[in-house]
Structures are given as C-alpha cells and as structure tokens.
Amino acid sequence: MSENPNVPNVLRLNNEYTNRQLEKQRHKSAPRRKYLGLILITVVIVLAIPTYGLVKSFQTLEKAKVTNVQVVSQSKAIEYKVSSQSEMIKNLQNSFYAQKYARSRYLYTKPGEKIFTVPSSPLTTESSTEK
C-alpha cells in the first residue's frame, strides 16, 4: 500500500453524539481567539507608550545637537572677535600705530597739515607685486 503511515485511517461517524462533540470543539476555540485578539491589542498599547517616549527623547536629542552646533559656531566667532580686539588694544598702545590708525580711519590731521590722496590703480599694484 502506498498510504501515508502518519495519517490515521479513521472515519468520523455522522451521528448526533459526534456532531455535538464537533460543535463543542468549535465553540471552545472561538473564545480563545477573542482573548488572543485582546492580548494582542494590549501588547500593542503597552509597547506603543514607551515608543512614544523614545521618539520624543530622540527629537529632543536632535534639537540639542542642532543647538550645540549653533552655540559652538557662535563661540568660535566670539573668540575670533575677542582675539582681534585684544590685538587691536595691544597695537593701539603703541603711539606710532595709534597715530597712523587715527589718520587713516578718522582722517585726523595735525594743524596746518595738508592731505593728498593718491589713487592707486589695480595695474600698478599688480605690476609692483609681480616684480
């Protein structure tokens, strides 16, 4: 015989008792499905609450990173400005530099002094640097 040995060779009787037993089995499996669905919904809700908190924390972290980058760039700009101003203070302590700075920046002149401005052309500047 070529029948599968794992499959039982039993026929179900079609009488009142077997029909009742079959319906009992069908009714027993239906409530389990209801509980299974309820358990599944509960698990989804329980996992959704911490996930929401995790997403909020991630968003806060990303905002903090962006803020940190902005603060670092502002800090570098301020450090550069402070260093350039401290260098300017150091240079202005030299009387010759202070006099030269006042003359160029604020057009300061001594009494009786005449100022002549000489235009510099780009060609003469370039040719003098190339030599």
VENZIGI-V36715 format. One record per backbone hydrogen bond with DSSP energy under -1.0 kcal/mol. NH is the residue of the N-H (numbers start at 0). CO is the residue of the C=O. E is the energy in kcal/mol with one decimal. If there is no record, write none. Layout:
# VENZIGI-V36715
((NH CO E) (NH CO E))
This chain:
# VENZIGI-V36715
((14 12 -1.3) (18 14 -2.0) (19 15 -2.2) (20 16 -2.3) (21 17 -2.2) (22 18 -2.1) (23 19 -2.2) (24 20 -1.9) (25 21 -1.7) (26 22 -2.2) (27 23 -2.0) (28 24 -1.6) (29 25 -1.1) (30 26 -1.0) (32 28 -1.3) (33 29 -1.5) (34 30 -2.4) (35 31 -2.5) (36 32 -2.3) (37 33 -2.2) (38 34 -2.8) (39 35 -2.3) (40 36 -2.4) (41 37 -2.2) (42 38 -2.5) (43 39 -2.2) (44 40 -2.2) (45 41 -2.7) (46 42 -2.2) (47 43 -1.7) (48 44 -1.6) (50 46 -1.3) (51 47 -2.1) (52 48 -1.6) (53 49 -2.4) (54 50 -2.4) (55 51 -2.3) (56 52 -2.4) (57 53 -2.2) (58 54 -2.4) (59 55 -2.3) (60 56 -2.3) (61 57 -2.3) (62 58 -2.2) (63 59 -2.2) (64 60 -2.2) (65 61 -2.1) (66 62 -2.4) (67 63 -2.5) (68 64 -2.2) (69 65 -2.1) (70 66 -2.6) (71 67 -2.5) (72 68 -2.2) (73 69 -2.4) (74 70 -2.6) (75 71 -2.2) (76 72 -2.0) (77 73 -2.5) (78 74 -2.6) (79 75 -2.3) (80 76 -2.3) (81 77 -2.9) (82 78 -2.5) (83 79 -2.4) (84 80 -2.4) (85 81 -2.6) (86 82 -2.0) (87 83 -1.9) (88 84 -2.4) (89 85 -2.2) (90 86 -2.4) (91 87 -2.6) (93 90 -1.4) (97 93 -2.4) (98 94 -2.3) (99 95 -2.2) (100 96 -2.9) (101 97 -2.4) (102 98 -2.1) (103 99 -2.2) (104 100 -3.0) (105 101 -1.4) (107 101 -1.5) (112 109 -2.1) (124 120 -1.7) (125 121 -2.3) (126 122 -2.5) (127 123 -1.8) (128 124 -1.5) (129 125 -1.6))
